Each structure stands twice: as structure tokens, then as C-alpha cells.
Amino acid sequence: MMFKTHLAFSLLISLLTYKYFDINPYAFVIICVILGTLPDIDHPKSKVRIPLVSYIINFFFGHRNLLHSFFLVIILGLIIKYFYPGYHIPFQLGYLSHIVLDALTKQGINFIYPLKQLTVKGFIKSGGFIERMFFFILVILNIIRIFF
């Protein structure tokens, strides 16, 4: 999926869920949105990249492998929970929103990398017509959620 679709989807997820958790709602939304885009740091041409870090991660693990794995979401979530109780929730929601969207693409993801191969592939072409329509719907839903 494209950066803007991940951004819009993680924003919607955060807007729909922040009120159910006892943490700062602004922090909740910001963390969720940032983590909704962060897994693509493993691609050197991503909009979310740190040039040297992105190349190193991509060289060793490739795109949509380690950083797109449930295994990493669980481990990082436990670490965040230990140091910042409660804040693991928007962290994991944002991260999982990214993984779920990428699983809907034709390229798919390996959910349990590096343990085994469990690739899930969807039907959406990244940047294609269906994704653009999905993005448009997400923008409308975000506007409705923010203003109504």
C-alpha cells in the first residue's frame, strides 16, 4: 500500500479506538499514525526512511519481512509495555494496521517471519485503482469521524 493509505487507515483506527484506553488521546493518535507508516522503513525508497538505516535493514532482511511480522509486533509491544505501560496499545494498533493493509496487497506479507513461511496475499495492487478508491473512502471516514 502507499504511504498515504497507511496514514489514512492508521488515523481512522486511532480515531475509532482512543476513547477506550486511559492514555492521552493526542499521544494515542500520534503514536498510532506514526507506527502505521513506520514498518516501511525497511525499503530504501519509502517516504518513511532513514537513508543508511533503511539500506541496512533492507540488505539484511528485505522489504516486508522482519518489519512486517507479527513476531516483531509482539516483541516490540512487550518492550514498550514494560517501559511505558498503556502506550503499547497505540503502538501495536498502528503497527498492525500497517501489516493488515499490506497483507491485502498482491505482494502480501509473511506474518510469522523469521520463524516460518506463512505468506498472506490479497487482491489489491499497490497504487492501483482499488487502493485509490479505498484511500478516498478512508479520507471521507476520517473527516466524518473528526467533525461529526
C-alpha positions in Angstrom: 0.0 0.0 0.0 1.0 3.6 -0.5 2.2 5.8 2.4 -0.9 8.0 2.3 -3.2 4.9 2.5 -1.3 3.7 5.6 -1.5 7.2 7.1 -5.3 7.5 6.5 -6.0 4.0 7.8 -4.0 4.3 10.9 -5.6 7.7 11.6 -9.0 6.1 11.3 -8.1 3.2 13.6 -6.8 5.7 16.2 -9.8 7.9 16.0 -12.1 5.0 16.4 -10.3 3.4 19.4 -8.5 6.1 21.5 -11.5 6.7 23.8 -11.4 3.1 25.0 -8.0 3.5 26.6 -6.8 5.6 29.6 -3.9 7.4 27.9 -3.5 10.9 26.4 -5.7 10.9 23.3 -3.4 13.1 21.3 -0.4 10.9 22.1 -2.5 7.9 21.2 -3.4 9.2 17.8 0.1 10.4 17.1 1.7 7.1 18.1 -0.8 5.1 16.1 -0.3 7.1 13.0 3.5 7.1 13.1 3.5 3.4 13.7 1.0 2.9 10.9 3.7 4.1 8.5 6.9 3.1 10.2 7.3 -0.6 9.0 8.2 0.7 5.5 11.4 2.0 6.9 12.8 -1.3 5.5 12.5 0.0 2.0 15.2 2.5 0.9 12.8 4.4 -1.4 10.0 4.7 1.2 8.7 8.0 2.3 9.5 6.8 5.8 13.2 6.2 5.7 16.5 6.9 7.4 18.8 6.5 4.5 21.6 4.4 6.0 19.3 2.5 8.4 16.8 1.7 5.7 19.5 0.3 3.4 21.0 -1.8 6.2 17.6 -3.2 7.2 16.7 -3.9 3.5 20.1 -5.5 2.9 19.8 -8.0 5.8 16.0 -8.6 5.8 14.5 -7.2 2.6 11.2 -5.5 2.3 8.1 -6.9 4.0 9.9 -9.5 6.0 11.1 -8.8 9.6 9.5 -5.4 10.0 6.2 -6.7 8.6 6.0 -9.7 11.0 3.6 -10.3 13.9 6.6 -11.7 15.7 8.3 -8.3 15.8 5.0 -6.5 16.7 4.7 -8.8 19.8 8.3 -8.4 20.9 8.3 -4.6 20.4 4.9 -4.3 22.1 6.2 -6.1 25.2 9.2 -3.9 25.4 7.1 -0.7 25.0 4.6 -2.1 27.6 7.5 -2.7 30.1 8.8 0.9 29.8 5.6 2.8 29.0 2.6 0.9 30.3 -0.5 1.5 28.2 1.4 3.1 25.3 2.0 -0.3 23.8 -1.7 -0.3 22.7 -1.5 2.6 20.1 2.0 1.3 19.1 0.6 -2.2 18.3 -2.6 -0.9 16.8 -0.7 1.4 14.4 1.8 -1.3 13.5 -0.9 -3.9 13.0 -2.9 -1.6 10.8 0.2 -1.4 8.5 0.6 -5.1 8.4 -3.0 -5.8 7.7 -3.2 -3.4 4.8 0.0 -4.8 3.3 -1.5 -8.3 3.6 -4.3 -7.2 1.3 -1.9 -6.4 -1.5 -0.9 -8.8 -4.2 2.7 -8.8 -2.9 1.4 -9.8 0.5 3.4 -10.4 3.7 4.9 -13.3 5.7 3.0 -13.0 9.0 5.4 -15.1 11.1 8.8 -14.2 9.6 11.5 -15.3 10.6 10.0 -18.4 12.1 8.3 -20.0 9.1 6.7 -19.1 5.8 3.1 -18.0 6.2 2.6 -15.6 3.4 -0.8 -14.0 3.0 -1.6 -12.3 -0.3 -4.6 -10.2 -1.1 -6.1 -8.8 -4.3 -5.2 -5.1 -4.2 -2.5 -3.7 -6.5 -0.4 -1.2 -4.6 -1.1 2.2 -6.1 -3.9 0.7 -8.3 -7.5 1.8 -8.8 -8.9 -0.2 -5.8 -6.3 1.3 -3.4 -7.0 4.8 -4.7 -10.8 4.2 -4.1 -10.0 2.7 -0.7 -7.9 5.8 0.2 -10.8 8.1 -0.9 -13.2 6.2 1.4 -10.7 6.4 4.3 -10.4 10.2 3.8 -14.2 10.6 3.9 -14.5 8.4 7.0 -11.7 10.3 8.8 -13.4 13.6 8.0 -16.7 12.3 9.3 -15.0 11.0 12.5 -13.2 14.2 13.1 -16.1 16.6 12.5 -19.2 14.7 13.4 
